[in-house]
Amino acid sequence: MNGPLAPRVLGRRVPLPLVAWLALVWVTLWGDASVGNVLGGLGVGLVTVWLLPLPALDPGVRLRPVALVAFLLWFAWDLVGSTARVVWWVARPGDPPSELVRVPLRTSSESMTVLIMIALATVPGSVVVEAYLAERELLLHVLGRRRDAAAATLAEVAGLESRIVAAFGTRADRQELG
């Protein structure tokens, strides 16, 4: 963070939003928003940030609003369809069909892989059993698919991966998917 929100104090950058956050935590912990507590919190925050600088972190996630809206609409539709499929199989007598499917991922980004795993775990009827990060593969348990569950699951996860990378991925992530 550079610029007016991170001026230099005695040669070190001090991110003012972090100082303000620490001051807010300080005042909250004291339980009294007096002038002394606010000034004390700002002082403690300033000293803490100056003495213990944080490294610059890039979580590897970017937000693209149009792609995010498209992803959320698709995800909502998938939630409804998957819920209906699971309810159908649970309401019927007998055991629902289930299968373990090993799904390759095209992305090498850990951030994107985590978002894909969260999306898969949120949708009824699929659970991430194991993640093989070195091989870029996920092992999924899929419930309620009768015919060719593996092919359908591979296609669905590839589409999910494309939508997540389009909505949240960096330029390198998007280029990696092609």
Backbone torsions as a table, in degrees:
resi	resn	phi	psi	omega
1	MET	NA	124.5	179.4
2	ASN	-125.8	175.5	173.8
3	GLY	94.0	-157.1	-174.4
4	PRO	-68.8	-20.2	179.4
5	LEU	-86.1	-1.2	178.1
6	ALA	-145.6	69.9	-179.9
7	PRO	-71.2	162.8	176.9
8	ARG	-87.1	132.5	174.7
9	VAL	-125.1	113.4	-178.0
10	LEU	52.9	41.0	174.3
11	GLY	90.4	-8.0	-179.9
12	ARG	-115.8	144.0	176.0
13	ARG	-74.5	138.3	179.5
14	VAL	-124.9	106.5	-180.0
15	PRO	-72.2	112.4	-176.2
16	LEU	-63.7	-36.2	176.2
17	PRO	-60.5	-36.7	177.7
18	LEU	-68.4	-39.9	176.9
19	VAL	-61.6	-43.8	179.3
20	ALA	-63.7	-39.8	178.3
21	TRP	-63.5	-45.1	179.0
22	LEU	-63.9	-37.3	177.0
23	ALA	-64.5	-40.7	177.6
24	LEU	-62.4	-42.9	176.9
25	VAL	-61.7	-42.9	179.3
26	TRP	-58.9	-49.5	-179.3
27	VAL	-64.4	-39.7	178.7
28	THR	-63.6	-42.7	179.2
29	LEU	-64.6	-36.2	178.1
30	TRP	-76.4	-24.0	176.3
31	GLY	76.0	15.6	-178.2
32	ASP	-145.7	121.6	-178.0
33	ALA	-90.5	49.4	178.2
34	SER	-78.0	163.3	179.3
35	VAL	-59.4	-41.5	179.8
36	GLY	-62.1	-42.8	179.0
37	ASN	-67.2	-40.0	178.8
38	VAL	-65.0	-47.0	178.8
39	LEU	-64.9	-40.6	176.7
40	GLY	-62.0	-41.7	178.1
41	GLY	-64.3	-40.6	176.9
42	LEU	-64.5	-40.3	178.7
43	GLY	-65.2	-46.9	179.3
44	VAL	-64.0	-41.7	178.1
45	GLY	-62.5	-43.9	179.6
46	LEU	-62.5	-46.6	180.0
47	VAL	-64.8	-42.5	-178.7
48	THR	-63.0	-46.4	-178.6
49	VAL	-67.8	-35.0	-179.9
50	TRP	-72.3	-42.5	-178.2
51	LEU	-75.3	-32.9	-175.4
52	LEU	-122.9	71.7	-177.9
53	PRO	-67.1	139.5	178.0
54	LEU	-87.8	144.2	175.7
55	PRO	-70.5	154.6	176.4
56	ALA	-70.2	126.0	-178.6
57	LEU	-117.1	138.5	174.0
58	ASP	-121.9	108.4	-177.3
59	PRO	-68.8	-8.9	178.6
60	GLY	77.0	24.8	-179.8
61	VAL	-125.1	129.8	174.4
62	ARG	-121.7	150.6	-178.3
63	LEU	-110.4	121.7	176.7
64	ARG	-115.6	107.7	-170.4
65	PRO	-57.3	-44.7	-177.5
66	VAL	-65.4	-45.9	178.4
67	ALA	-66.8	-31.7	177.7
68	LEU	-66.1	-44.0	178.5
69	VAL	-62.6	-43.4	178.2
70	ALA	-61.6	-43.2	178.2
71	PHE	-62.2	-46.0	-177.6
72	LEU	-64.2	-39.1	176.8
73	LEU	-64.3	-46.1	178.0
74	TRP	-62.1	-42.7	-177.8
75	PHE	-64.2	-41.5	177.8
76	ALA	-62.1	-43.2	178.1
77	TRP	-63.6	-41.1	178.5
78	ASP	-64.8	-38.8	177.1
79	LEU	-60.7	-44.8	-179.7
80	VAL	-64.3	-48.8	-179.1
81	GLY	-63.3	-42.6	-179.5
82	SER	-68.5	-38.4	177.5
83	THR	-63.5	-44.1	178.3
84	ALA	-61.5	-42.5	-179.8
85	ARG	-63.2	-43.8	-179.2
86	VAL	-67.7	-42.3	178.5
87	VAL	-61.5	-41.0	178.6
88	TRP	-58.4	-46.4	-177.0
89	TRP	-74.0	-31.0	179.1
90	VAL	-73.4	-35.5	-178.4
91	ALA	-73.8	-22.3	-179.2
92	ARG	-81.0	151.0	175.5
93	PRO	-72.1	149.7	179.0
94	GLY	95.9	174.0	-178.9
95	ASP	-82.5	136.6	175.9
96	PRO	-73.4	151.9	177.1
97	PRO	-68.4	140.8	177.2
98	SER	-144.7	154.8	-176.3
99	GLU	-155.3	148.8	170.7
100	LEU	-94.9	128.6	-177.3
101	VAL	-126.9	128.8	175.6
102	ARG	-91.8	119.5	-172.0
103	VAL	-115.2	120.9	175.6
104	PRO	-78.5	144.6	175.1
105	LEU	-108.3	147.6	178.5
106	ARG	-91.3	-22.4	-177.1
107	THR	-85.9	145.0	175.5
108	SER	-104.5	-1.1	-178.6
109	SER	-75.7	126.2	177.7
110	GLU	-65.8	-36.9	179.0
111	SER	-61.7	-45.2	179.8
112	MET	-67.1	-38.4	178.6
113	THR	-62.3	-41.3	178.8
114	VAL	-64.4	-43.9	178.9
115	LEU	-62.9	-38.1	177.6
116	ILE	-64.8	-44.1	179.8
117	MET	-63.3	-39.4	178.4
118	ILE	-64.3	-45.4	179.7
119	ALA	-62.4	-42.2	180.0
120	LEU	-66.0	-38.9	-179.2
121	ALA	-72.3	-24.5	-178.6
122	THR	-77.6	-31.4	-177.9
123	VAL	-77.3	128.3	177.9
124	PRO	-61.1	141.2	176.9
125	GLY	96.1	-2.0	176.7
126	SER	-139.8	138.7	179.0
127	VAL	-137.1	133.4	174.6
128	VAL	-79.7	113.0	-178.9
129	VAL	-82.5	-42.5	-178.6
130	GLU	-155.2	149.3	177.1
131	ALA	-118.2	125.7	176.3
132	TYR	-104.4	86.2	-173.3
133	LEU	-66.3	-36.4	-179.1
134	ALA	-64.9	-35.4	179.9
135	GLU	-92.6	-4.1	-176.0
136	ARG	56.9	51.9	180.0
137	GLU	-136.4	151.1	174.1
138	LEU	-121.3	145.0	172.8
139	LEU	-106.3	117.0	-177.0
140	LEU	-111.0	143.5	168.0
141	HIS	-100.3	120.6	-176.1
142	VAL	-113.8	132.5	-176.3
143	LEU	-116.6	138.4	170.5
144	GLY	86.9	16.5	176.6
145	ARG	-107.9	125.2	-175.2
146	ARG	-90.5	-57.0	-174.0
147	ARG	-103.9	131.0	172.9
148	ASP	48.7	55.6	-178.5
149	ALA	-61.0	-36.4	-177.1
150	ALA	-64.1	-47.6	-178.6
151	ALA	-64.5	-43.2	179.6
152	ALA	-64.4	-41.1	-179.9
153	THR	-66.6	-42.4	178.0
154	LEU	-59.5	-43.9	-179.8
155	ALA	-66.8	-42.0	-179.4
156	GLU	-65.5	-42.6	-179.0
157	VAL	-69.2	-36.8	176.5
158	ALA	-62.2	-41.7	176.7
159	GLY	-65.7	-43.1	177.3
160	LEU	-60.3	-44.5	179.4
161	GLU	-60.4	-44.4	179.2
162	SER	-61.6	-44.1	-179.2
163	ARG	-67.4	-39.9	179.3
164	ILE	-66.9	-44.2	179.3
165	VAL	-65.2	-37.6	177.9
166	ALA	-65.2	-36.6	-176.7
167	ALA	-83.0	-34.1	-171.4
168	PHE	-124.4	-10.6	-171.4
169	GLY	-78.3	156.7	173.8
170	THR	-76.6	173.6	177.6
171	ARG	-59.3	-41.0	179.3
172	ALA	-64.0	-39.2	177.9
173	ASP	-62.4	-43.9	-178.7
174	ARG	-67.2	-37.7	178.4
175	GLN	-68.0	-34.3	-179.9
176	GLU	-62.9	-35.3	178.6
177	LEU	-78.5	-16.9	175.2
178	GLY	91.0	NA	NA
